[in-house]
């Protein structure tokens, strides 16, 4: 595969606006979290969701030991939190310092406060797809957050607020 194709693919896909979420889990006493733009609903019955994670990410490694995790669907005001959780090379310990959150009662994972809603999930399966792994989880619970505050989207390589709903 040529680097030219990779760059054309990246430039083309940047034109697809995508919602921004935070995926988190509790691995022992350590919170791990990441920003995800590849998140989608898979099934309504049973409720299932899918996200993609880089194969060498700490969160991906922890999924081998932990089967419950949470998704925070970020709102328009969550840009700072999203950027922090997307920073490569951030320390494993203290990833959520400065990110207001509570704990999911079913997963123990962090639920970011600045969210439109939250999902708590159990891993159903994980499959490798290129340099990422696809993770499908069954939704254990879904909770609505604040409403009408707008969404955070990823478009043209940047995080952007999308107006009030």
Beta strands, then each sheet from edge to edge (+ up, - down):
strand 1: 18-19
strand 2: 21-27
strand 3: 30-36
strand 4: 39-44
strand 5: 47-54
strand 6: 68-74
strand 7: 101-103
strand 8: 110-112
strand 9: 115-129
strand 10: 132-144
strand 11: 151-155
strand 12: 158-162
sheet 1: 1+ 11- 12+
sheet 2: 3+ 2- 6+ 9- 10+ 5- 4+
sheet 3: 7+ 8-
end
